[in-house]
């Protein structure tokens, strides 16, 4: 690795090398290690990080391949190429249409004449080895997924190539491929819902920062120009050295260097950090300004607590895009208020919440009480909270189909923290109890 930039690590040099490869290039860990004069373990870690970054994928029977990174604002719609990968399919014909989007899929479990009313352009017909159904779908502008590992006739293959509509086969049965596609759509919706730092900084133009040689006058001028009270300080390689605060310079001479005012080793975040994690990080560290850095700790943007919280509030106003396990667990509970206006919740224990013994899982029980506490704290204070610590007591087992009531009670509240007691009752008998300390992400 002689002659390379010594200011970055070997790991980073490997990632830059992988990023520079042509799209479609196969990547061998052994070959990469030999080319870059590093150990195979170092090369393997770089390949796995590249996979996490979305520039490399590992495909069955093909290996590790350099791919184009998909943009963050990717549509929730799947392409036919996505479906081929999801169902582990192999192409039969119409490969030129793989990049087309599909807006729905149809299961062909009926006579061909009845299928026609359900198939339209941009849909995907999931069907077995029925050549007449394959032809019908292609003629109506739809792609075809043949289940059970079957093929089709030569005439259908030629029709698919002519119309640029993909027809491919999967060894899985119809129920399995439909479940796989549905799961992929579901996961993509959840990923789209979770906002990351990149979503709110990728449109920024110029980065405003100071050098270590800057003076108080430089800082005041830049702060007045940008409206930012805190500014990052960088070195000659654009790496973050620290932060200076405009309010610390009120009575200082303009010619003084900012070096002695520098808060060194500041808390930073990356572009892939979720907004919730960024907010929690600022809350724990007591800061309201985050420099955003890349893998080499080079400054790429800055965000304030106000920007992060506003983006999180805006995200909640969007329509529901996908449900996580927390949402699915909580779906069975409804909120009510007692005579004094205090919030409480009631619901039923569903079979999915149970263990093999037929009682509610302790993990599910903990999730229910945590969600109740977060919602009650939000209702009482108007702020969003994260869990700091929790003490739980499981008094007696709860069975499937048992109705339960979850009663939150505020024990103590301050500007930053909230302590809540949660009681879960069945037939007015206590079955579980928890005391939770929550920390507000609205205040540093």
BELUR-V529144 format. One line per field, one symbol per residue. phi: phi as a letter, one per 30 degrees, with the letter a starting at -180 (. if undefined). A space follows every 50 residues. Layout:
phi=???
//
This chain:
phi=.dicdddcddedddddddddddejddcceddddddchbdddddddddddd dddicbbccdicjdbdbddddddeddddcddddeddchcbdcaiddcddd dccabbcdcadedddedccbdicbccaddbeddddedddcicdbccciid cbddddeddddddhcdbbbbdddddddddddddddddddddddddceedc bdcdcdccbccdddcedddddddddcicdbbdcbcdciddclbcceddce ccddddddedcdddhddbbcdddddddddddddddibbbbdcbcdciddb abbceedddddddddddddeclcddeddddedcbcbbddciddbbbabdd eddccddicdddddddddddddddddddddciccbbdcaaccbcdbdccd iddbbccdbdcabbdcbbcbcccccbhicdcabbcbcccdcdbd
//
